[in-house]
Amino acid sequence: MKEMDNNKLKIGIIGLGRMGLMHTAIFNSLPDSKVVAVVDPAMFPAKPLSMLNPNIKVYKSIEKMFSKEEIDGVVIASPVGYHVENAMECVSKNIPFLMEKPLSINAKQSESLVNELEKKSIPNMIGYMARNIDSFREGKKIIQSGALGRIINIKGTVYVSQLFKQGKGWRYDPKVSGGGVLESQASHLLDMLHWYFGPVKRVNADILSVYSKGIEDFAHVILEFENGLKGWIDSSWSVRFKRKMELRVEILAENGVLVITDDTLDLFLDTAHGEYKEGKTFFSANDLFTGVHIDIGGAKFTYQAEEFIKAIQQKRQASPSIKDGYHVQKIVDACYQSASENGTPQDVF
């Protein structure tokens, strides 16, 4: 048993907020990894964690952890404003890392990181876990099959009942978080559409602050992709009756319609194509679920962890990568610029 444990990848966790604790539990429960160290300057809840599991060492800085521990991979779950500096520490030591989304406060802040990763073959990953939701995975498969024919238009929404008064904490401070619902939840949707349809070329956006100061509670964005496809997204963390974040993508195409949510997939085809029949096909989350070793916060997070572990073991790039996150960040930046100019279209550079 001891020998098997020694063969596991040694994982370090940076930041022990809600996401950091969840990643700790997942990576410490998977057969190919174990958490050996955590970093949190506040030492809370790091101290209770080390008492519960003495095998996990607690440090106040990433530099101290690297000087004391042999680390095979790092999960960065610190506030957004510290993402890049923590990632750069990993790059300097050639250590693979999985970074929680979004990438940074703005694209300029992360340019140095992206440039360094172009020079080195270090497995890296950005935490846009919605790609790992079973229904959206199946949606990708359908799109790639060509069953829909020429895609005419797309629209997406992301809503959650999170904020109905001024928020407290770093997530609601634009100097640390980078922005509101667009930077936070809507970036999942932007990454999804980038994954489905390729890079975004141009945006025009409108944002609205109702409960927050300096960040947006609502965002509406019109998108034009490099391949000529057009669509729009709508997002808010201040809508009623959405206990958890709900993603929805609707695709109108020449041969039918595809509607995907976190829990369902509805496909209608005028003409059968390959394995997809004519007429209506419906999949529920249960139909598509493939099983995971542990489910904490949803299977999507376990799939994400497994992808990161495989990337380290196989010495390959993970998906989505920091480069993918950089494109999403540039889209978000262009949206904020457009909104500041009353919706004037902005190119995504």
C-alpha positions as CSV (number, residue, x, y, z in Angstrom):
1,M,0.0,0.0,0.0
2,K,2.8,2.4,0.9
3,E,4.5,1.7,-2.5
4,M,1.3,2.4,-4.3
5,D,0.9,5.7,-2.4
6,N,4.5,6.7,-3.4
7,N,3.6,6.3,-7.1
8,K,0.8,8.9,-6.8
9,L,1.3,12.4,-8.2
10,K,2.1,14.9,-5.4
11,I,-0.3,17.8,-5.6
12,G,0.0,21.2,-4.0
13,I,-3.1,23.5,-3.5
14,I,-2.8,27.3,-3.6
15,G,-5.7,29.0,-1.8
16,L,-8.2,27.3,0.5
17,G,-11.4,29.1,-0.2
18,R,-14.4,27.0,-1.3
19,M,-12.8,26.0,-4.6
20,G,-9.4,25.2,-3.0
21,L,-11.0,22.9,-0.4
22,M,-13.0,21.1,-3.1
23,H,-10.0,20.5,-5.2
24,T,-8.1,19.3,-2.2
25,A,-10.8,16.7,-1.5
26,I,-11.0,15.5,-5.1
27,F,-7.3,15.2,-5.8
28,N,-6.8,13.5,-2.4
29,S,-9.4,10.9,-3.3
30,L,-8.4,10.0,-6.8
31,P,-6.3,6.8,-7.3
32,D,-3.4,8.6,-9.1
33,S,-2.9,11.6,-6.9
34,K,-2.5,12.8,-3.4
35,V,-2.4,16.3,-1.8
36,V,0.8,16.8,0.0
37,A,0.8,20.5,0.7
38,V,-1.5,23.5,0.8
39,V,-0.7,27.3,0.8
40,D,-2.9,29.9,2.4
41,P,-1.4,33.0,4.0
42,A,-4.3,33.3,6.4
43,M,-3.7,29.8,7.7
44,F,-7.5,29.3,7.9
45,P,-8.9,26.8,7.2
46,A,-5.4,25.4,6.4
47,K,-4.7,24.7,10.1
48,P,-7.8,22.6,10.7
49,L,-7.1,20.7,7.5
50,S,-3.6,19.8,8.6
51,M,-5.1,18.6,11.9
52,L,-7.6,16.4,10.1
53,N,-4.9,15.1,7.7
54,P,-1.3,15.3,9.2
55,N,0.1,14.1,5.8
56,I,-0.8,17.5,4.3
57,K,1.7,20.2,5.1
58,V,0.7,23.8,5.4
59,Y,2.7,26.8,4.1
60,K,2.2,30.5,4.0
61,S,3.8,31.0,0.6
62,I,4.2,29.0,-2.6
63,E,7.9,29.7,-2.5
64,K,8.2,28.0,0.9
65,M,6.2,25.0,-0.3
66,F,8.4,24.5,-3.4
67,S,11.5,24.8,-1.2
68,K,10.3,22.0,1.2
69,E,8.2,19.7,-1.0
70,E,8.5,17.6,-4.1
71,I,5.5,18.7,-6.1
72,D,4.3,17.1,-9.4
73,G,1.4,19.5,-10.0
74,V,-0.3,22.6,-8.5
75,V,-3.9,23.7,-8.3
76,I,-4.1,27.5,-8.2
77,A,-7.4,28.6,-6.4
78,S,-6.2,31.9,-5.1
79,P,-8.1,35.2,-5.8
80,V,-7.9,36.2,-9.5
81,G,-5.6,39.0,-8.9
82,Y,-2.9,36.6,-7.7
83,H,-3.3,33.9,-10.4
84,V,-0.6,35.1,-12.7
85,E,2.1,35.5,-10.1
86,N,1.4,32.1,-8.6
87,A,1.4,30.5,-12.1
88,M,4.8,32.2,-12.9
89,E,6.2,30.6,-9.8
90,C,5.1,27.2,-11.2
91,V,6.6,28.0,-14.6
92,S,9.9,29.0,-13.1
93,K,10.1,25.5,-11.5
94,N,8.7,23.7,-14.6
95,I,5.8,22.4,-12.5
96,P,2.4,21.7,-14.3
97,F,-0.5,23.7,-13.0
98,L,-4.3,23.9,-13.1
99,M,-5.6,27.4,-12.6
100,E,-9.1,28.3,-11.5
101,K,-10.8,30.6,-13.9
102,P,-10.8,33.4,-15.0
103,L,-7.2,33.7,-16.1
104,S,-6.5,37.2,-14.8
105,I,-7.9,40.6,-14.1
106,N,-7.3,41.5,-17.7
107,A,-5.4,40.0,-20.7
108,K,-2.5,42.4,-20.3
109,Q,-1.8,41.1,-16.8
110,S,-1.4,37.5,-18.2
111,E,0.7,38.3,-21.3
112,S,4.0,37.5,-19.6
113,L,2.6,34.1,-18.5
114,V,1.3,33.2,-22.0
115,N,4.7,34.2,-23.5
116,E,6.6,32.0,-21.0
117,L,4.4,29.0,-21.7
118,E,5.1,29.4,-25.4
119,K,8.7,28.8,-24.6
120,K,8.2,25.8,-22.3
121,S,6.4,22.5,-22.6
122,I,4.7,22.6,-19.2
123,P,1.2,20.9,-18.9
124,N,-1.2,23.7,-18.0
125,M,-5.0,24.0,-17.6
126,I,-7.6,26.7,-17.0
127,G,-10.6,25.7,-14.9
128,Y,-13.4,26.2,-17.4
129,M,-15.0,23.0,-16.1
130,A,-18.3,23.4,-18.1
131,R,-16.5,21.7,-21.0
132,N,-16.7,18.6,-18.8
133,I,-20.4,18.5,-18.3
134,D,-21.7,15.4,-19.9
135,S,-24.4,17.1,-21.9
136,F,-22.0,19.7,-23.3
137,R,-19.5,17.0,-24.2
138,E,-22.2,15.2,-26.2
139,G,-23.1,18.6,-27.8
140,K,-19.5,18.9,-29.0
141,K,-19.7,15.4,-30.5
142,I,-22.9,16.3,-32.4
143,I,-21.5,19.5,-33.8
144,Q,-18.3,17.8,-34.9
145,S,-20.3,15.0,-36.6
146,G,-21.8,17.5,-39.1
147,A,-25.3,16.3,-38.3
148,L,-26.7,19.8,-37.9
149,G,-25.4,21.0,-41.3
150,R,-24.6,24.6,-41.7
151,I,-25.1,26.4,-38.4
152,I,-27.2,29.6,-38.8
153,N,-27.3,31.2,-35.4
154,I,-26.4,30.5,-31.7
155,K,-27.5,31.9,-28.4
156,G,-26.5,31.2,-24.9
157,T,-27.5,32.1,-21.4
158,V,-26.1,31.7,-17.9
159,Y,-28.1,32.6,-14.8
160,V,-27.8,32.1,-11.1
161,S,-29.5,33.6,-8.0
162,Q,-26.3,34.8,-6.3
163,L,-26.5,38.5,-5.6
164,F,-29.4,40.8,-4.5
165,K,-27.5,43.3,-2.4
166,Q,-24.0,44.6,-2.4
167,G,-21.6,41.6,-2.3
168,K,-18.8,41.2,0.3
169,G,-15.4,39.7,-0.3
170,W,-12.8,39.8,-3.1
171,R,-15.2,38.5,-5.8
172,Y,-17.0,41.9,-5.7
173,D,-13.9,44.0,-5.8
174,P,-12.9,44.7,-9.4
175,K,-9.3,45.4,-8.4
176,V,-9.0,41.7,-7.3
177,S,-11.7,39.9,-9.3
178,G,-11.4,41.8,-12.6
179,G,-15.2,42.2,-13.0
180,G,-18.6,40.9,-12.2
181,V,-20.9,38.3,-13.8
182,L,-19.2,38.6,-17.2
183,E,-15.8,37.8,-15.9
184,S,-17.1,35.2,-13.5
185,Q,-20.0,33.0,-14.7
186,A,-20.4,34.2,-18.3
187,S,-16.8,33.4,-19.1
188,H,-17.7,29.7,-18.8
189,L,-20.2,30.3,-21.6
190,L,-17.7,32.2,-23.7
191,D,-15.2,29.4,-23.3
192,M,-17.9,26.8,-24.3
193,L,-18.7,28.7,-27.5
194,H,-15.0,29.2,-28.3
195,W,-14.6,25.4,-27.9
196,Y,-17.6,24.7,-30.1
197,F,-17.1,27.3,-32.8
198,G,-13.6,28.7,-32.7
199,P,-12.1,32.1,-31.9
200,V,-14.3,35.2,-31.5
201,K,-13.5,38.1,-33.8
202,R,-15.7,40.9,-32.7
203,V,-18.2,41.8,-29.9
204,N,-20.5,44.5,-28.8
205,A,-21.8,44.5,-25.3
206,D,-24.1,46.1,-22.8
207,I,-23.7,45.7,-19.0
208,L,-25.8,46.8,-16.0
209,S,-25.0,47.2,-12.3
210,V,-28.0,47.1,-10.0
211,Y,-26.7,45.8,-6.7
212,S,-22.9,46.2,-7.2
213,K,-20.4,49.1,-7.3
214,G,-17.8,49.0,-10.0
215,I,-18.8,45.6,-11.4
216,E,-21.8,44.4,-13.5
217,D,-24.7,42.2,-12.4
218,F,-26.1,41.8,-15.9
219,A,-24.3,41.4,-19.3
220,H,-25.6,41.0,-22.8
221,V,-23.1,40.4,-25.6
222,I,-23.4,40.0,-29.4
223,L,-20.6,37.8,-30.8
224,E,-19.1,37.4,-34.3
225,F,-16.7,34.5,-34.7
226,E,-13.8,34.3,-37.1
227,N,-15.6,31.8,-39.2
228,G,-18.5,34.3,-39.8
229,L,-21.0,32.7,-37.4
230,K,-22.9,35.2,-35.2
231,G,-24.9,34.9,-32.0
232,W,-25.4,36.3,-28.6
233,I,-25.2,35.5,-24.9
234,D,-27.1,36.9,-21.9
235,S,-25.9,36.5,-18.3
236,S,-26.8,37.6,-14.8
237,W,-26.1,36.5,-11.2
238,S,-29.1,38.5,-10.0
239,V,-32.1,36.5,-11.3
240,R,-34.6,34.7,-9.2
241,F,-35.2,31.0,-8.8
242,K,-31.8,29.7,-10.0
243,R,-30.4,28.0,-7.0
244,K,-27.3,26.8,-9.0
245,M,-25.7,28.2,-12.1
246,E,-27.6,27.2,-15.2
247,L,-25.9,27.2,-18.6
248,R,-28.0,26.9,-21.8
249,V,-26.9,26.9,-25.5
250,E,-29.3,26.9,-28.4
251,I,-28.0,26.2,-31.9
252,L,-30.2,26.8,-35.0
253,A,-28.9,25.0,-38.1
254,E,-30.0,24.1,-41.6
255,N,-30.7,20.4,-40.7
256,G,-32.2,21.0,-37.2
257,V,-31.9,22.4,-33.7
258,L,-29.7,21.5,-30.8
259,V,-30.5,22.8,-27.3
260,I,-28.1,21.9,-24.4
261,T,-28.4,22.6,-20.7
262,D,-26.4,21.3,-17.7
263,D,-28.9,18.5,-17.3
264,T,-30.4,17.8,-20.7
265,L,-29.7,17.7,-24.5
266,D,-32.5,18.1,-27.1
267,L,-31.7,17.4,-30.7
268,F,-34.1,17.6,-33.6
269,L,-33.0,16.7,-37.1
270,D,-34.9,17.1,-40.4
271,T,-32.7,14.3,-41.9
272,A,-30.9,11.5,-40.1
273,H,-27.1,11.7,-40.0
274,G,-24.8,8.8,-39.0
275,E,-25.8,7.6,-35.5
276,Y,-28.3,10.5,-35.1
277,K,-31.8,9.7,-36.2
278,E,-34.4,11.9,-38.0
279,G,-36.8,13.7,-35.6
280,K,-36.3,14.3,-31.9
281,T,-33.6,12.8,-29.7
282,F,-33.5,13.5,-26.0
283,F,-30.7,12.8,-23.5
284,S,-30.9,13.4,-19.7
285,A,-27.9,13.8,-17.4
286,N,-28.4,10.2,-16.3
287,D,-28.4,8.9,-19.8
288,L,-25.0,10.6,-20.5
289,F,-23.3,10.0,-17.1
290,T,-20.2,7.8,-17.4
291,G,-19.3,7.5,-13.7
292,V,-16.5,9.0,-11.6
293,H,-14.4,7.9,-8.6
294,I,-15.8,10.7,-6.4
295,D,-18.4,13.4,-6.9
296,I,-17.8,16.6,-5.0
297,G,-19.6,19.6,-6.4
298,G,-20.4,17.7,-9.6
299,A,-18.8,15.1,-11.8
300,K,-17.4,17.9,-14.0
301,F,-14.8,18.7,-11.4
302,T,-13.6,15.1,-11.2
303,Y,-13.4,14.9,-15.0
304,Q,-11.3,18.1,-14.9
305,A,-9.0,16.7,-12.3
306,E,-8.5,13.5,-14.2
307,E,-7.7,15.4,-17.4
308,F,-5.0,17.4,-15.5
309,I,-3.6,14.2,-14.0
310,K,-3.4,12.5,-17.4
311,A,-1.8,15.6,-19.0
312,I,1.0,15.4,-16.3
313,Q,1.4,11.6,-16.7
314,Q,1.5,11.8,-20.5
315,K,3.5,15.0,-20.6
316,R,1.0,16.7,-22.9
317,Q,-1.2,19.8,-23.0
318,A,-4.5,19.7,-21.0
319,S,-7.8,21.0,-22.3
320,P,-8.8,23.8,-21.8
321,S,-5.3,25.3,-21.7
322,I,-4.1,28.7,-20.5
323,K,-4.0,29.8,-24.1
324,D,-7.7,29.1,-24.3
325,G,-8.2,31.1,-21.1
326,Y,-6.2,33.9,-22.6
327,H,-8.6,34.1,-25.6
328,V,-11.6,34.2,-23.3
329,Q,-10.0,36.9,-21.3
330,K,-9.5,39.0,-24.5
331,I,-13.1,38.5,-25.3
332,V,-14.1,39.8,-21.8
333,D,-11.8,42.8,-22.1
334,A,-13.3,43.7,-25.5
335,C,-16.8,43.4,-24.0
336,Y,-16.0,45.8,-21.2
337,Q,-14.5,48.2,-23.7
338,S,-17.6,48.0,-25.9
339,A,-19.9,48.6,-22.9
340,S,-17.9,51.6,-21.9
341,E,-18.5,53.0,-25.4
342,N,-22.2,52.4,-25.4
343,G,-22.0,49.2,-27.3
344,T,-19.6,50.2,-30.0
345,P,-18.3,47.0,-31.7
346,Q,-14.8,46.0,-30.6
347,D,-12.3,43.7,-32.2
348,V,-10.9,40.9,-30.1
349,F,-7.1,41.3,-30.4
